[in-house]
Amino acid sequence: MNKSYVFYNGEIVEEEKVSISIRSKVVNYGLGVFEGIRAYWNEEEEQLYAFKLVEHYERFLQSAKVANLEVGYTAEELADYTIELLRKNGFRETTYIRPIAYKDGKTVGISLHGHEDDCVVIYLQPMGKYIDKEAFKVKVSSWVRIADNMLPPRTKATAGYLNSALASFEATKNGYDEAVLLNRNGFVCEGPGENIFLYKKGKLMTPPASDDILEGITRDLVMKLAENPMCGKIHCKDRTL
């Protein structure tokens, strides 16, 4: 089995050399933030194309700021480390990129103060489609989407994804592929792991940021493409590895 490499606090190291204590605040309280990024494999060109790395890392840094986590790197630096990490692992298939910033303190108690225990890690996982179907069955979840003044969905906090997990579990347990979450006002919000669009009468519609959604990077691109299809030539091939 080939060795797996990760980025950990400024270095690219073997994954087996990194561990998180059972006492860590991220384990006990979910005090962390993360991103979900894709690098798509192009079989014809035998090349990975990482999708909007800098934009994802800019959102990552904003999430960290909300949670009082000190990352210590710019979005551009994190993007460069990610490309180095992808090359080091040598994947020749579509790959998921997961950066996490978290509180690694070992004392009992919920606190976001201080930065002495802040950590940053990036790991990779080969992964195809999120749901491997062209069309799938969904149900409106009985779970309500967390509100922006409770645990802001626009901040990708590890703790907030219990809400998504509960909705997704309820849907699959009842024979559906995915859930649709409503906000506290009863309006369609988003899915557990995706933004929602509706095409009707020649118009493309999506819930606004004020409706407790994650402001998706892909969502932003879809809206730009809807306004000007030519912009796809600018955005489709982002970071070449």
C-alpha positions in Angstrom: 0.0 0.0 0.0 1.3 3.4 -1.0 2.1 5.9 1.8 -0.5 8.6 2.4 0.8 12.2 3.0 -1.0 15.0 4.7 -0.2 18.7 5.5 0.1 19.2 9.2 1.0 22.6 10.8 3.4 23.7 8.0 4.8 20.4 6.9 3.9 17.6 4.6 4.3 14.4 6.6 3.2 10.8 6.5 -0.4 10.5 7.7 0.4 7.9 10.3 2.6 10.4 12.1 -0.4 12.7 12.8 -2.9 11.9 15.6 -5.6 13.7 17.5 -6.2 13.1 21.2 -9.5 11.8 22.5 -9.3 14.9 24.8 -9.0 17.3 22.0 -11.6 20.1 21.9 -12.4 19.4 18.3 -13.3 15.8 19.3 -15.2 16.7 22.4 -17.0 19.9 21.3 -16.6 20.2 17.5 -14.4 23.3 17.8 -13.2 23.4 14.2 -13.9 24.5 10.7 -13.3 22.8 7.4 -13.6 23.0 3.6 -14.5 20.5 0.9 -12.6 20.9 -2.4 -12.4 18.7 -5.5 -9.5 18.0 -7.9 -11.0 16.5 -11.0 -9.0 13.9 -13.0 -9.0 14.5 -16.8 -8.3 11.1 -18.4 -7.5 12.5 -21.8 -4.9 14.9 -20.5 -3.8 12.7 -17.6 -4.0 15.7 -15.4 -5.7 16.8 -12.2 -7.5 20.1 -12.1 -8.2 21.5 -8.7 -11.4 23.5 -8.6 -11.2 27.1 -7.3 -8.6 26.4 -4.7 -8.0 30.0 -3.7 -11.7 30.8 -3.4 -12.2 27.8 -1.2 -9.3 28.8 1.0 -10.6 32.3 1.3 -13.8 30.9 2.6 -11.9 28.6 4.9 -10.0 31.6 6.4 -13.2 33.5 6.9 -14.7 30.5 8.7 -11.6 30.3 10.9 -11.9 34.0 11.7 -15.5 33.5 13.0 -14.3 30.6 15.2 -11.3 32.5 16.5 -8.9 30.0 14.9 -5.5 31.2 13.8 -4.5 29.5 10.5 -1.2 31.3 9.9 -1.2 31.0 6.1 -2.7 32.9 3.2 -5.2 31.4 0.8 -2.6 31.4 -1.9 -0.1 29.6 0.4 -2.6 26.9 1.3 -3.4 26.4 -2.4 0.3 25.9 -3.1 0.6 23.4 -0.2 -2.4 21.6 -1.6 -0.9 21.3 -5.1 2.3 20.0 -3.5 0.3 17.5 -1.5 -1.6 16.2 -4.5 1.7 15.7 -6.4 3.2 13.9 -3.4 0.3 11.5 -3.2 0.3 10.9 -6.9 -3.5 10.3 -7.3 -4.7 9.7 -10.9 -8.4 10.0 -10.2 -10.8 12.6 -8.9 -9.8 13.5 -5.4 -11.5 15.2 -2.4 -9.4 17.7 -0.5 -10.3 18.3 3.2 -8.6 21.1 5.1 -9.4 21.5 8.8 -8.5 24.1 11.3 -9.3 23.2 14.9 -8.7 23.7 18.6 -6.6 20.9 19.9 -6.5 21.9 23.6 -6.8 19.0 26.1 -8.6 20.7 29.0 -12.3 20.2 29.7 -14.4 23.2 28.9 -15.8 24.9 25.8 -13.6 27.9 24.9 -12.5 29.5 21.7 -10.0 31.8 23.5 -6.3 31.7 22.7 -4.3 30.3 19.8 -1.7 28.1 21.4 -3.5 24.9 20.5 -4.7 25.9 17.0 -3.9 23.3 14.4 -4.3 23.1 10.6 -4.3 19.8 8.6 -5.1 19.0 5.0 -5.8 15.4 3.9 -6.8 13.8 0.6 -9.2 11.1 -0.4 -10.0 9.7 -3.9 -13.7 10.2 -4.4 -16.1 10.1 -7.3 -19.6 11.6 -7.4 -21.2 12.7 -4.2 -24.3 10.7 -5.3 -23.6 8.4 -8.2 -27.0 9.0 -10.0 -28.1 11.5 -12.7 -31.4 12.0 -10.9 -32.4 11.0 -7.3 -35.3 11.0 -4.9 -35.4 13.6 -2.2 -37.6 14.3 0.8 -38.2 17.4 2.8 -36.6 16.8 6.2 -38.3 17.1 9.5 -35.0 18.7 10.7 -34.9 22.5 10.3 -31.8 24.1 9.0 -29.7 25.8 11.6 -30.1 29.6 11.6 -27.4 32.2 10.8 -27.7 33.6 14.3 -27.4 30.1 16.0 -24.5 28.4 14.3 -23.9 30.3 11.0 -24.2 27.8 8.0 -22.0 30.1 5.9 -19.2 29.1 8.3 -18.3 25.5 7.6 -18.1 24.5 11.3 -17.5 20.8 12.1 -20.2 21.0 14.8 -22.8 22.3 12.4 -22.7 19.2 10.3 -24.6 17.2 12.8 -27.6 19.0 11.4 -26.8 17.9 7.9 -26.0 14.3 9.1 -29.4 14.0 10.9 -31.3 15.2 7.8 -29.3 12.9 5.5 -29.8 9.9 7.8 -33.5 10.4 8.0 -33.8 10.6 4.2 -31.8 7.5 3.5 -33.4 5.5 6.3 -36.8 6.2 4.6 -35.6 5.1 1.1 -34.6 8.5 -0.3 -31.3 9.5 -1.8 -31.0 12.9 -0.1 -32.8 15.5 2.1 -34.1 19.0 1.4 -33.8 21.3 4.4 -36.2 24.1 5.1 -35.2 27.1 7.2 -37.1 28.3 10.3 -39.5 30.3 8.1 -40.4 27.2 6.1 -38.6 28.2 2.9 -36.4 25.8 0.9 -32.9 26.3 2.1 -30.4 23.7 0.9 -29.4 20.0 1.0 -27.1 18.5 3.6 -24.2 18.8 1.3 -25.3 20.9 -1.7 -27.0 24.2 -2.7 -30.3 24.0 -4.5 -31.3 25.5 -7.8 -34.7 25.5 -9.6 -35.2 26.2 -13.3 -38.7 27.5 -14.1 -40.1 29.5 -17.0 -36.7 30.3 -18.4 -35.3 31.5 -15.0 -32.8 29.9 -12.7 -33.6 30.5 -9.0 -31.7 29.7 -5.8 -32.3 30.6 -2.2 -30.5 33.9 -1.2 -27.7 34.0 1.3 -30.1 35.5 3.9 -32.0 32.2 4.0 -29.4 30.4 6.2 -27.4 28.8 3.4 -23.8 28.1 2.8 -22.6 30.5 0.1 -21.3 27.8 -2.1 -18.3 28.3 -4.4 -20.0 26.2 -7.1 -23.3 28.1 -6.5 -21.5 31.3 -7.3 -20.0 29.9 -10.5 -23.4 28.5 -11.6 -25.0 32.0 -11.2 -22.2 33.6 -13.1 -22.5 31.0 -15.9 -26.3 31.7 -16.0 -25.6 35.4 -16.5 -22.8 34.9 -19.0 -22.0 31.4 -20.4 -18.7 32.7 -21.8 -17.3 33.0 -18.3 -17.0 29.2 -18.2 -13.9 29.5 -20.4 -12.3 31.4 -17.6 -13.3 29.2 -14.7 -13.4 25.6 -15.9 -9.7 24.8 -15.7 -8.4 26.4 -12.6 -5.3 25.0 -11.0 -3.3 22.6 -13.2 -1.2 20.1 -11.3 
